[in-house]
Amino acid sequence: MMKKSMRITIAAALFAALGSAGCQTTGVSDPDIRHYQQDTVNASNPRARLVLGSQKLVGEIALVDARLGSAGELAKGEVTVQNLSDNRYTLEYQYAWEDKDGFSIGENRVWQRFVLGPRALQSFRSVASDPRAYGFTMTVRLPDDLFIHQEQFLDRK
């Protein structure tokens, strides 16, 4: 039989673990924002890896709602990019399709530039060009462009 002090210690540890698990918040109070905590890589969907190309974007930009489907024999994917801030961002995105083993399919990856206004949501779709495509990596980054960085700095003043 367990001693009373040991039962109290175990009960207290269990209570503390359950209490802390229920207290995690995202820090977002707007009910229209579909946000969950994410660092630079989100692999919550087993067929989609979402990558923020810079630590500076964490807490400012979120990649959410990764979805996969099919367009005939080809895989298709969609990801929503969400601006969590009151700043306007010029960003770039890229889809990279992979086979079931995680190997890259096709080397013709193009960065597409877009502008995301304050608190805006924008979805991006891609259809794989190879029927072997199973999953994808979608990366969003700040462009490596001096003019763009100056423009974003001016928007924050």
N, C-alpha and C positions, 0 to 999 in steps of 0.2 A: 504494500500500500504506500502511496506517495505521501510525503510529508506536506503539511499545510503550507509551509513557507515556499516549497518548490511549486505547488499548484498555483499559488498567488503569483510567483515570478513568471510562470508560463502563461498564465492568464493575462498578466500585464503586458508581456511581450506580444502576444497575439492581438490584444486590443490596440497597442501602439502601431503594429503593422497594418491592421485594417483601417485605423483612423488616418494614417498618413497616405494610404492608397486612395482614399476618397477625397483628399484635399488638393489634388493637383488641378491647377487651372491654367488656361492659355494666356490669361492677361488681356483678352479681347472682350469688350463689353457689348459691342454692336451685334445684335442677334442676326443680322443679315450677312455677317462675315463667316464664311465656311473655313475655319482655320483650326489646325491642330499643330502642336509643337513639332518642329522639324529643325534639324541642323542642316548641314550642307547636302546630305544625302538622305533620301527617303526611299526605302525599299519595302514599304508595307504591302505593296501589291507584288506577288511573286513573279509576275511577268513584266513589271515596269519599275525602272529605277529612275527617280527624279533627282536631279542634281542642281543645286545652286552653285554657280561658278565662283562665288566669292563669299567669304564670311561676312562681308559688309552687308550682304542682302538678307542675312538671317534676321528675322523679326520685321523686315521691311517688305519682303516679297515671299509669298508662299506658293508652292506647287501642290495642287489638290485635285482630287477626283480623277485619278488615272483610270482610264477605261480602255478595254480592248474588245475588239469584235472582228468580224470578217467582212470583206467585200469580195464575194465570190471565193476564189481560192487564196486570196491575199489577206494578210492580217491588217487591221487598221487600229490606230490608237488615238486617244484624245486626252489632253491634260488641260486643266484650267490653271491659269496664272492669276494670282490675286495680289493686288497692291494693298498692303496693310497700313500704309502710311498716308500722310497728307501731301506727299511729294510726287511730282511727275517724274517717271523714269523712262529713259530710252534704254532698251535691252535688246539682246539677241537670243534666239533659241535654235536648237538643233536636235533632230531626231536621229538616233543611230539604232538600226534594227539588228537583232541577234537571232541566231538559231536556238534550238532547244538546249544545246550545250553551252550557250552563252558566248559563242563565237560571232564576231562581227560579220554582217552580210552587206556587201557593197561598200565601196570606199568613197562614193560620191556624196559626201556630207556637206551640206551648205548651211551657213549661218543666215538666219532670217532676222532682220531688224524690225522692232515694233516699239510703239510708245504706249505706256500704261499710265493713265491718269490717276489722281489720288483716289484711293478706295475702290478702284475699278477691278473688274473681273474680265478676263478674256480667255477664250478656249482656242486651242490649237490642235489640228488634226494632221495625221500622216497616214498614208497607205504604203505598206511595204511594196517594194518592186520585185520581191522574190518570194515564191510560195513557201520556202523553208523558214521564213521569218516567224518567230514565236513570241518574242518579247522585244522591248526597246529600252533605250536610255534616252531621256529627254533632259537636255541641259539648258539652263537659262543663265546668262552672264551679262555683265556690264561690257559694252563694246570697248575695245582698246583703241580709242579715238579721242585725241585731245579736245576736239571741238565739242564732242558729246559730254565729256567730263566738265568742261567749262559751262555748258548749257545747264547741266544738272546743278552745279554749284550756284548759278544765278537764280534758278527756280526756288532755291531754299531760302533766299534772302527776303 
